[in-house]
Amino acid sequence: MPNQICTSTQVKNYLFGLASAPTTFDAFWDQTIPQVEALIKDITGVVVTVDDTAYTTVTNEVLNGTGENVIKALFKPVRAVSKIEYRDANYAFKEQTDVLYADCEYDDNKIYTKDYVLIPQGIRNGRITYTCGYKSTEIPADLTLCAIILVAGLFNQRNNIGFKSQSVFGLSVSLEQEDHAFVTRVLNKYKNVVVL
């Protein structure tokens, strides 16, 4: 089974207080968890690896050059860079050769190239290949909880739109404003900041 940002067992524990809840909704979890993971990836750029043997490789991501020694990738956390290219005078991509990729430092989606400016300022004039993502044991707990709350919220809203509470298997399940505030706060924390 591929890695996921949260598991159906975690969602069952959150909703029902026990992992051995009826399997009636297992198909729902199997479809909803990947959708929530894709939503979180789209909003924050956080990638969860498919399995624990290797990080996810992003090949030839085109980006705008800032003319600085910091490259901002779309996905995070960046683990390693294998190729950095820039557009030359003929508008063709040419690989950067004057930097050792092992010398780069990484922080979230930022790649620090020490004192080298690898991509000159301009629109769509850089291209990078890199590995990124979290393995199953590295996923931040707050992101996992955020995913669990989103899946639980979708589960609770499967029949009703705009409800406040619902009885599920004899338990009263409520969507509280605090849950939505928590999810928003966590996702905002992981968003890629874009300065215009």
ROSE-4610 file (N, C-alpha, C; in Angstrom, 1 decimal, always signed):
// ROSE-4610
residu = [M/M/M/P/P/P/N/N/N/Q/Q/Q/I/I/I/C/C/C/T/T/T/S/S/S/T/T/T/Q/Q/Q/V/V/V/K/K/K/N/N/N/Y/Y/Y/L/L/L/F/F/F/G/G/G/L/L/L/A/A/A/S/S/S/A/A/A/P/P/P/T/T/T/T/T/T/F/F/F/D/D/D/A/A/A/F/F/F/W/W/W/D/D/D/Q/Q/Q/T/T/T/I/I/I/P/P/P/Q/Q/Q/V/V/V/E/E/E/A/A/A/L/L/L/I/I/I/K/K/K/D/D/D/I/I/I/T/T/T/G/G/G/V/V/V/V/V/V/V/V/V/T/T/T/V/V/V/D/D/D/D/D/D/T/T/T/A/A/A/Y/Y/Y/T/T/T/T/T/T/V/V/V/T/T/T/N/N/N/E/E/E/V/V/V/L/L/L/N/N/N/G/G/G/T/T/T/G/G/G/E/E/E/N/N/N/V/V/V/I/I/I/K/K/K/A/A/A/L/L/L/F/F/F/K/K/K/P/P/P/V/V/V/R/R/R/A/A/A/V/V/V/S/S/S/K/K/K/I/I/I/E/E/E/Y/Y/Y/R/R/R/D/D/D/A/A/A/N/N/N/Y/Y/Y/A/A/A/F/F/F/K/K/K/E/E/E/Q/Q/Q/T/T/T/D/D/D/V/V/V/L/L/L/Y/Y/Y/A/A/A/D/D/D/C/C/C/E/E/E/Y/Y/Y/D/D/D/D/D/D/N/N/N/K/K/K/I/I/I/Y/Y/Y/T/T/T/K/K/K/D/D/D/Y/Y/Y/V/V/V/L/L/L/I/I/I/P/P/P/Q/Q/Q/G/G/G/I/I/I/R/R/R/N/N/N/G/G/G/R/R/R/I/I/I/T/T/T/Y/Y/Y/T/T/T/C/C/C/G/G/G/Y/Y/Y/K/K/K/S/S/S/T/T/T/E/E/E/I/I/I/P/P/P/A/A/A/D/D/D/L/L/L/T/T/T/L/L/L/C/C/C/A/A/A/I/I/I/I/I/I/L/L/L/V/V/V/A/A/A/G/G/G/L/L/L/F/F/F/N/N/N/Q/Q/Q/R/R/R/N/N/N/N/N/N/I/I/I/G/G/G/F/F/F/K/K/K/S/S/S/Q/Q/Q/S/S/S/V/V/V/F/F/F/G/G/G/L/L/L/S/S/S/V/V/V/S/S/S/L/L/L/E/E/E/Q/Q/Q/E/E/E/D/D/D/H/H/H/A/A/A/F/F/F/V/V/V/T/T/T/R/R/R/V/V/V/L/L/L/N/N/N/K/K/K/Y/Y/Y/K/K/K/N/N/N/V/V/V/V/V/V/V/V/V/L/L/L]
num = [1/1/1/2/2/2/3/3/3/4/4/4/5/5/5/6/6/6/7/7/7/8/8/8/9/9/9/10/10/10/11/11/11/12/12/12/13/13/13/14/14/14/15/15/15/16/16/16/17/17/17/18/18/18/19/19/19/20/20/20/21/21/21/22/22/22/23/23/23/24/24/24/25/25/25/26/26/26/27/27/27/28/28/28/29/29/29/30/30/30/31/31/31/32/32/32/33/33/33/34/34/34/35/35/35/36/36/36/37/37/37/38/38/38/39/39/39/40/40/40/41/41/41/42/42/42/43/43/43/44/44/44/45/45/45/46/46/46/47/47/47/48/48/48/49/49/49/50/50/50/51/51/51/52/52/52/53/53/53/54/54/54/55/55/55/56/56/56/57/57/57/58/58/58/59/59/59/60/60/60/61/61/61/62/62/62/63/63/63/64/64/64/65/65/65/66/66/66/67/67/67/68/68/68/69/69/69/70/70/70/71/71/71/72/72/72/73/73/73/74/74/74/75/75/75/76/76/76/77/77/77/78/78/78/79/79/79/80/80/80/81/81/81/82/82/82/83/83/83/84/84/84/85/85/85/86/86/86/87/87/87/88/88/88/89/89/89/90/90/90/91/91/91/92/92/92/93/93/93/94/94/94/95/95/95/96/96/96/97/97/97/98/98/98/99/99/99/100/100/100/101/101/101/102/102/102/103/103/103/104/104/104/105/105/105/106/106/106/107/107/107/108/108/108/109/109/109/110/110/110/111/111/111/112/112/112/113/113/113/114/114/114/115/115/115/116/116/116/117/117/117/118/118/118/119/119/119/120/120/120/121/121/121/122/122/122/123/123/123/124/124/124/125/125/125/126/126/126/127/127/127/128/128/128/129/129/129/130/130/130/131/131/131/132/132/132/133/133/133/134/134/134/135/135/135/136/136/136/137/137/137/138/138/138/139/139/139/140/140/140/141/141/141/142/142/142/143/143/143/144/144/144/145/145/145/146/146/146/147/147/147/148/148/148/149/149/149/150/150/150/151/151/151/152/152/152/153/153/153/154/154/154/155/155/155/156/156/156/157/157/157/158/158/158/159/159/159/160/160/160/161/161/161/162/162/162/163/163/163/164/164/164/165/165/165/166/166/166/167/167/167/168/168/168/169/169/169/170/170/170/171/171/171/172/172/172/173/173/173/174/174/174/175/175/175/176/176/176/177/177/177/178/178/178/179/179/179/180/180/180/181/181/181/182/182/182/183/183/183/184/184/184/185/185/185/186/186/186/187/187/187/188/188/188/189/189/189/190/190/190/191/191/191/192/192/192/193/193/193/194/194/194/195/195/195/196/196/196]
x = [+0.9/+0.0/+0.9/+0.6/+1.4/+1.3/+2.3/+2.2/+1.1/+0.5/-0.5/-0.3/-0.8/-0.6/-1.3/-2.3/-2.9/-3.5/-3.9/-4.4/-5.9/-6.6/-8.0/-8.1/-7.2/-7.2/-7.1/-6.3/-6.2/-7.5/-8.2/-9.4/-10.5/-10.5/-11.5/-11.3/-10.0/-9.7/-10.3/-10.1/-10.5/-12.0/-12.7/-14.1/-14.9/-14.4/-15.2/-14.5/-13.2/-12.5/-12.0/-12.1/-11.5/-11.2/-10.1/-9.6/-10.4/-11.1/-11.8/-13.3/-13.5/-14.9/-15.3/-16.6/-17.1/-16.4/-16.3/-15.6/-16.5/-17.7/-18.7/-18.2/-17.3/-16.9/-15.4/-14.9/-13.5/-13.3/-14.2/-14.1/-14.1/-14.9/-14.9/-13.5/-12.9/-11.6/-10.6/-10.6/-9.7/-9.8/-10.9/-11.1/-10.8/-11.1/-11.1/-9.7/-8.9/-7.6/-6.7/-6.6/-5.8/-6.2/-7.6/-8.1/-7.6/-7.7/-7.2/-5.7/-5.0/-3.5/-3.2/-4.0/-3.8/-4.1/-5.2/-5.6/-4.5/-3.9/-2.9/-1.6/-1.3/-0.2/-0.4/-1.6/-1.9/-1.8/-2.2/-2.3/-0.9/-0.1/+1.1/+2.4/+2.2/+3.4/+4.1/+3.5/+4.1/+3.8/+4.9/+4.8/+5.0/+4.1/+4.3/+4.8/+5.9/+6.5/+5.5/+5.7/+4.8/+5.2/+6.5/+6.9/+8.1/+8.6/+9.7/+11.1/+11.2/+12.5/+13.2/+12.4/+13.1/+12.1/+12.8/+12.0/+11.4/+10.5/+9.8/+10.8/+10.9/+11.7/+10.9/+11.2/+10.5/+11.5/+11.1/+12.0/+11.6/+12.6/+12.5/+11.4/+11.3/+10.4/+10.9/+10.0/+10.4/+10.0/+10.9/+10.6/+11.2/+10.7/+11.2/+12.5/+13.5/+14.7/+14.7/+15.3/+15.2/+16.5/+17.6/+18.9/+19.5/+19.1/+19.6/+20.2/+20.8/+21.4/+20.4/+19.1/+18.1/+17.1/+16.9/+15.9/+14.7/+13.5/+12.3/+11.6/+11.6/+11.0/+9.5/+8.7/+7.3/+6.9/+7.6/+7.3/+8.3/+7.9/+8.8/+8.5/+9.4/+10.7/+11.7/+12.6/+13.6/+14.7/+15.1/+16.1/+17.4/+17.4/+18.6/+18.3/+19.3/+19.2/+20.1/+19.6/+20.5/+20.8/+20.0/+20.3/+19.7/+20.5/+20.0/+20.4/+19.4/+19.6/+19.1/+19.7/+19.2/+19.1/+18.4/+18.3/+19.5/+20.1/+21.2/+20.7/+21.6/+21.3/+20.4/+20.5/+19.7/+18.4/+18.0/+16.8/+16.7/+17.8/+17.8/+18.3/+17.9/+18.3/+19.7/+20.6/+21.9/+22.2/+22.8/+23.1/+24.1/+23.9/+24.8/+26.0/+27.2/+28.4/+29.3/+29.1/+30.0/+29.6/+28.8/+28.4/+28.4/+28.8/+28.7/+27.3/+26.5/+25.2/+25.2/+26.3/+26.5/+26.7/+27.1/+27.3/+26.0/+24.9/+23.6/+23.1/+22.3/+21.6/+20.1/+19.3/+17.9/+17.1/+16.1/+15.2/+13.8/+13.0/+11.6/+11.7/+11.2/+11.2/+12.3/+13.2/+14.2/+15.6/+16.2/+17.5/+18.6/+19.5/+20.5/+21.8/+22.3/+23.4/+24.7/+24.7/+25.9/+26.0/+27.1/+27.4/+27.1/+26.6/+26.4/+25.0/+24.9/+23.6/+23.5/+22.6/+22.5/+21.5/+20.5/+19.4/+19.3/+19.6/+19.5/+18.0/+17.8/+16.4/+15.7/+14.4/+13.6/+12.5/+11.6/+10.4/+10.6/+10.4/+10.5/+11.9/+12.9/+14.2/+15.1/+14.5/+15.3/+14.5/+15.3/+14.7/+15.5/+14.8/+15.5/+15.0/+15.8/+15.4/+15.9/+15.0/+15.3/+14.4/+14.8/+14.0/+13.4/+12.2/+11.6/+10.6/+10.0/+8.9/+9.2/+8.2/+8.3/+8.0/+8.9/+8.6/+7.6/+7.0/+5.9/+6.3/+7.5/+7.9/+8.3/+8.3/+8.8/+7.6/+6.4/+5.3/+5.1/+5.0/+4.8/+3.4/+3.4/+2.1/+1.0/+1.3/+0.2/-0.4/+0.4/-0.2/-1.0/-0.6/-1.4/-2.7/-2.7/-3.9/-4.8/-4.2/-5.0/-5.7/-5.0/-5.6/-6.7/-6.5/-7.5/-8.8/-8.6/-9.8/-10.5/-9.8/-10.4/-11.2/-10.6/-11.3/-12.5/-12.4/-13.5/-14.6/-14.2/-15.2/-15.9/-15.2/-15.9/-16.8/-16.3/-17.2/-18.5/-18.3/-19.5/-20.5/-19.9/-20.8/-21.2/-21.0/-21.4/-22.8/-23.7/-25.1/-25.8/-25.2/-25.7/-24.7/-25.3/-24.4/-24.8/-23.8/-24.0/-24.6/-24.3/-24.8/-23.9/-24.4/-23.6/-23.1/-24.0/-23.6/-24.5/-24.0/-24.7/-24.4/-25.3/-25.1/-24.6/-23.4/-22.8/-22.5/-23.1/-23.0/-23.2/-24.2/-24.6/-23.8/-22.8/-22.0/-22.4/-22.4/-22.7/-21.4/-21.3/-20.1/-20.4/-19.6/-19.8/-18.6/-18.9/-17.9/-17.8/-16.8/-16.7/-15.8/-16.1/-15.3/-13.8/-13.5/-12.1/-11.4/-12.1/-11.4/-11.1/-12.0/-11.7/-10.6/-10.6/-9.5/-8.2/-8.2/-6.9/-6.4/-7.2/-6.8/-6.3/-7.0/-6.6/-5.2/-5.0/-3.8/-2.6/-2.8/-1.7/-1.4/-2.4/-2.1/-1.5/-1.8/-1.2/+0.3/+0.6/+2.0/+2.9/+2.3/+3.1/+3.0/+2.2/+2.1/+3.4/+3.6/+4.8/+4.5/+5.3/+5.1/+5.5/+4.7/+5.0/+5.0/+6.1/+6.2/+6.1/+5.1/+5.0/+5.5]
y = [-1.2/+0.0/+1.2/+2.2/+3.4/+4.3/+5.1/+6.0/+7.0/+7.4/+8.4/+9.4/+10.6/+11.6/+11.2/+10.4/+9.8/+8.5/+7.7/+6.3/+6.3/+5.3/+5.1/+4.8/+4.1/+3.8/+5.1/+6.0/+7.3/+8.0/+8.0/+8.7/+8.1/+6.7/+6.0/+6.3/+6.4/+6.8/+8.2/+9.1/+10.4/+10.5/+9.9/+9.9/+9.1/+7.9/+7.0/+6.6/+7.0/+6.7/+5.3/+4.5/+3.2/+2.9/+2.1/+1.7/+0.6/-0.1/-1.3/-1.0/+0.3/+0.7/-0.2/-0.2/-1.1/-0.7/-1.7/-1.5/-0.9/-0.5/+0.0/+1.1/+2.0/+3.2/+3.1/+1.9/+1.7/+2.2/+2.0/+2.5/+4.0/+4.6/+6.1/+6.6/+6.0/+6.4/+6.3/+5.1/+4.8/+5.9/+6.4/+7.4/+8.9/+9.1/+10.5/+10.9/+10.0/+10.3/+10.8/+10.1/+10.6/+12.0/+12.2/+13.5/+14.6/+14.3/+15.3/+15.6/+14.5/+14.6/+15.5/+15.3/+16.1/+17.6/+17.8/+19.2/+19.8/+19.1/+19.7/+19.9/+19.0/+19.2/+20.5/+20.7/+21.8/+23.1/+23.1/+24.4/+24.7/+23.7/+23.9/+23.5/+22.6/+22.1/+21.0/+20.5/+19.4/+18.1/+17.3/+16.0/+14.9/+13.9/+12.6/+11.6/+10.9/+9.9/+8.8/+8.1/+7.0/+5.8/+5.6/+4.6/+5.1/+4.3/+4.7/+4.4/+3.9/+3.5/+4.7/+5.7/+6.9/+8.1/+9.3/+10.5/+10.7/+11.6/+11.9/+12.7/+12.4/+13.1/+14.0/+15.3/+16.3/+16.6/+16.4/+16.5/+17.7/+18.5/+19.7/+20.7/+21.0/+22.0/+23.4/+24.1/+25.4/+26.5/+27.4/+28.5/+29.8/+30.8/+32.2/+32.4/+33.0/+33.3/+34.7/+34.7/+35.9/+36.7/+36.1/+36.7/+36.7/+35.8/+35.7/+34.3/+34.0/+32.7/+31.8/+32.1/+31.3/+30.9/+29.6/+29.1/+28.5/+28.9/+28.4/+27.4/+26.2/+25.1/+25.1/+24.4/+24.4/+23.4/+22.3/+21.3/+21.3/+20.7/+20.7/+19.5/+19.1/+19.7/+19.2/+20.1/+19.7/+18.9/+17.8/+16.9/+17.0/+17.1/+17.1/+17.7/+18.3/+18.8/+18.1/+17.6/+16.9/+17.7/+18.7/+19.5/+20.9/+21.9/+23.3/+23.8/+24.3/+24.8/+26.2/+27.0/+28.3/+28.5/+29.5/+29.8/+30.6/+30.1/+30.9/+31.9/+32.5/+33.5/+33.0/+31.7/+31.1/+30.6/+30.9/+30.5/+29.0/+28.4/+26.9/+26.7/+25.7/+25.4/+24.8/+25.3/+24.9/+24.6/+23.4/+23.0/+23.9/+24.3/+25.0/+24.1/+24.5/+23.7/+24.2/+25.5/+26.1/+26.0/+25.0/+24.8/+23.3/+23.0/+21.6/+21.4/+20.5/+20.3/+19.9/+19.3/+18.9/+20.1/+21.2/+22.4/+23.2/+22.8/+23.5/+23.2/+24.1/+23.9/+24.1/+23.4/+23.3/+23.8/+24.5/+24.9/+24.9/+23.9/+23.8/+23.7/+24.7/+24.7/+25.6/+26.1/+27.0/+26.2/+26.5/+25.9/+27.0/+27.0/+28.0/+27.5/+28.3/+27.9/+28.6/+29.0/+29.7/+31.0/+31.3/+32.6/+32.6/+31.5/+31.4/+31.9/+32.7/+33.0/+32.1/+31.1/+30.1/+30.4/+31.1/+31.4/+32.9/+33.6/+35.0/+35.4/+36.7/+37.2/+37.1/+36.7/+36.6/+35.6/+35.6/+34.7/+33.4/+32.3/+30.9/+30.7/+31.2/+31.0/+30.1/+29.3/+28.3/+27.0/+26.0/+24.6/+23.8/+23.1/+22.3/+20.9/+20.0/+18.6/+18.3/+17.8/+17.6/+16.5/+16.1/+15.2/+15.9/+15.5/+16.1/+15.2/+15.6/+14.9/+14.4/+13.9/+13.3/+11.8/+11.0/+9.5/+9.4/+8.2/+8.0/+8.4/+8.2/+8.5/+9.9/+10.7/+12.1/+13.1/+12.7/+13.6/+14.4/+15.7/+16.4/+16.1/+16.0/+15.5/+16.5/+17.8/+18.8/+18.6/+18.3/+18.0/+16.8/+15.7/+14.5/+14.8/+15.5/+15.9/+16.7/+17.6/+18.5/+17.6/+16.6/+15.7/+14.9/+14.4/+13.6/+14.4/+15.7/+16.6/+16.8/+17.0/+17.3/+16.0/+14.8/+13.6/+13.4/+13.6/+13.5/+14.5/+15.7/+16.7/+16.3/+15.8/+15.3/+14.1/+13.2/+12.1/+12.6/+13.6/+14.1/+14.8/+15.4/+16.1/+15.3/+14.0/+13.2/+13.2/+13.4/+13.5/+14.8/+15.7/+17.0/+18.1/+19.2/+20.4/+21.4/+21.9/+23.0/+22.5/+21.3/+20.8/+21.2/+21.2/+21.5/+20.2/+19.2/+17.9/+16.8/+15.6/+14.4/+13.2/+12.3/+11.1/+10.0/+9.5/+8.4/+7.2/+6.1/+4.9/+5.2/+6.0/+6.4/+7.4/+8.0/+9.0/+10.3/+11.4/+12.7/+13.3/+13.6/+14.2/+15.6/+16.5/+17.9/+18.5/+19.4/+20.2/+21.5/+21.7/+23.0/+24.0/+25.2/+26.3/+26.2/+25.6/+25.5/+24.5/+23.4/+22.5/+23.2/+24.0/+24.7/+25.8/+26.4/+27.4/+26.7/+25.5/+24.8/+24.4/+23.8/+23.4/+24.6/+25.7/+26.9/+27.4/+27.4/+27.8/+26.9/+25.6/+24.6/+24.8/+24.8/+25.0/+26.3/+27.4/+28.6/+28.6/+27.8/+27.7/+27.0/+26.1/+25.3/+25.9/+26.9/+27.5/+28.1/+28.0/+28.7/+30.2/+31.0/+32.5/+33.0/+33.7/+34.4/+35.9/+36.5/+38.0/+38.6/+39.5/+40.1/+41.5]
z = [+0.0/+0.0/+0.0/-0.8/-0.9/+0.4/+0.6/+1.7/+1.5/+2.6/+2.6/+3.7/+3.6/+4.6/+5.9/+5.9/+7.0/+6.6/+7.6/+7.3/+7.7/+7.2/+7.6/+9.1/+9.6/+11.0/+11.9/+11.5/+12.2/+12.1/+10.9/+10.8/+11.6/+11.7/+12.5/+14.0/+14.4/+15.8/+16.1/+15.2/+15.4/+15.4/+14.5/+14.4/+15.5/+15.7/+16.5/+17.8/+18.0/+19.2/+19.2/+18.1/+18.0/+16.6/+16.4/+15.1/+14.5/+15.3/+14.8/+14.5/+14.0/+13.6/+12.4/+12.2/+11.0/+9.7/+8.9/+7.6/+6.5/+6.9/+5.9/+5.1/+5.7/+5.0/+4.5/+4.4/+4.0/+2.6/+1.7/+0.3/+0.3/+1.2/+1.3/+1.7/+2.7/+3.2/+2.0/+1.3/+0.3/-0.9/-1.1/-2.1/-1.6/-0.4/+0.2/+0.6/+1.2/+1.7/+0.6/-0.6/-1.7/-2.2/-2.1/-2.6/-1.6/-0.3/+0.7/+0.6/+0.3/+0.1/-1.1/-2.2/-3.3/-3.1/-2.3/-1.9/-1.1/-0.1/+0.7/-0.1/-1.1/-2.0/-2.8/-3.3/-4.2/-3.4/-2.2/-1.4/-0.8/-0.3/+0.4/-0.4/-1.4/-2.1/-1.4/-0.2/+0.5/-0.2/-0.4/-1.1/-0.1/-0.2/+0.5/-0.5/-0.2/-1.1/-1.3/-2.5/-2.8/-1.9/-1.6/-0.7/+0.0/+1.0/+1.8/+1.2/+0.0/-0.5/-1.2/-1.6/-2.3/-2.2/-2.3/-2.3/-3.7/-3.9/-5.2/-6.0/-7.3/-8.2/-9.0/-9.1/-9.9/-11.0/-12.3/-13.4/-14.3/-14.5/-15.5/-15.1/-13.8/-13.3/-13.8/-14.6/-15.2/-14.2/-14.0/-13.0/-13.4/-12.8/-13.0/-12.3/-13.0/-12.3/-11.6/-10.4/-9.6/-9.7/-10.2/-10.3/-8.9/-8.0/-6.7/-6.5/-5.3/-5.1/-4.4/-4.4/-3.9/-5.0/-5.1/-6.1/-5.3/-5.7/-5.0/-5.9/-5.4/-6.1/-5.7/-6.5/-6.3/-5.2/-5.1/-4.1/-3.0/-1.8/-0.7/+0.2/+1.1/+1.3/+0.3/-0.2/-1.2/-0.4/-1.0/-0.4/-1.1/-2.4/-3.2/-4.6/-5.2/-6.6/-7.5/-8.6/-9.5/-10.8/-11.1/-12.3/-12.2/-12.5/-12.6/-14.0/-14.7/-16.1/-16.2/-17.1/-17.4/-18.9/-19.3/-20.8/-21.3/-22.3/-22.9/-23.9/-24.6/-25.6/-26.8/-27.0/-28.1/-27.6/-26.3/-25.7/-25.5/-25.4/-25.1/-23.7/-23.1/-21.7/-21.7/-20.8/-20.7/-19.3/-19.0/-17.6/-17.0/-15.7/-14.9/-14.6/-14.8/-14.5/-13.5/-13.0/-12.1/-10.6/-10.3/-8.9/-8.6/-7.4/-6.9/-6.3/-6.7/-6.2/-4.7/-4.3/-2.9/-2.0/-2.6/-1.8/-1.5/-2.2/-2.0/-0.6/+0.0/+1.2/+0.9/+1.7/+1.5/+2.7/+2.5/+3.6/+3.0/+3.3/+2.8/+1.3/+0.5/-0.9/-1.5/-0.6/-1.1/-1.2/-2.3/-2.6/-2.5/-1.6/-1.4/-2.1/-3.1/-3.9/-3.4/-2.2/-1.6/-2.3/-3.0/-3.6/-5.1/-5.6/-7.1/-7.4/-8.5/-9.1/-10.3/-10.1/-11.2/-12.2/-11.9/-12.9/-12.9/-14.1/-14.2/-14.1/-13.8/-13.6/-15.0/-14.9/-16.1/-15.9/-16.8/-16.7/-17.5/-16.7/-17.3/-17.9/-17.2/-17.8/-17.0/-16.1/-15.3/-15.3/-15.1/-15.0/-14.0/-13.1/-12.1/-12.1/-11.7/-11.4/-10.0/-9.1/-7.7/-7.1/-5.9/-5.2/-4.0/-3.6/-2.5/-1.8/-0.7/-0.1/+1.3/+1.9/+3.3/+3.1/+3.7/+3.9/+5.0/+5.2/+6.1/+7.5/+7.9/+9.3/+9.5/+8.4/+8.5/+8.4/+8.1/+7.9/+9.2/+9.2/+10.4/+11.0/+12.3/+13.0/+12.8/+12.7/+12.5/+11.1/+10.1/+8.7/+8.7/+9.4/+9.5/+10.2/+11.3/+12.0/+11.1/+10.4/+9.4/+8.4/+7.8/+6.9/+7.5/+8.7/+9.4/+9.6/+10.0/+10.2/+8.9/+7.8/+6.5/+6.1/+6.2/+5.8/+6.7/+8.0/+8.9/+8.5/+8.2/+7.8/+6.5/+5.5/+4.3/+4.6/+5.5/+5.9/+6.6/+7.4/+8.1/+7.2/+6.1/+5.2/+4.0/+4.0/+2.8/+2.5/+3.4/+3.1/+3.3/+4.1/+4.4/+4.1/+3.6/+3.4/+4.5/+5.1/+6.1/+7.4/+7.8/+9.1/+10.2/+11.5/+12.6/+13.3/+13.4/+14.1/+13.5/+13.7/+13.1/+14.0/+14.1/+14.8/+13.9/+14.3/+13.5/+14.4/+14.1/+15.0/+16.4/+16.7/+18.0/+18.7/+18.0/+18.5/+17.8/+18.6/+18.0/+17.5/+16.2/+15.6/+15.1/+15.6/+15.3/+14.5/+13.6/+12.9/+13.6/+14.3/+15.1/+14.3/+14.6/+14.0/+14.4/+15.5/+15.9/+15.0/+14.5/+13.6/+12.3/+11.8/+10.5/+10.7/+11.9/+12.2/+12.3/+12.9/+13.0/+11.6/+10.8/+9.5/+8.7/+8.7/+8.0/+8.5/+9.8/+10.4/+10.0/+10.0/+9.6/+8.2/+7.3/+5.9/+5.5/+6.2/+6.0/+6.4/+7.4/+7.9/+6.9/+6.1/+5.1/+3.7/+3.5/+2.2/+1.7/+0.4/-0.2/-0.3/+0.3/+0.2/-1.1/-1.8/-3.0/-2.8/-3.1/-2.9/-4.3/-4.5/-5.8/-5.8]
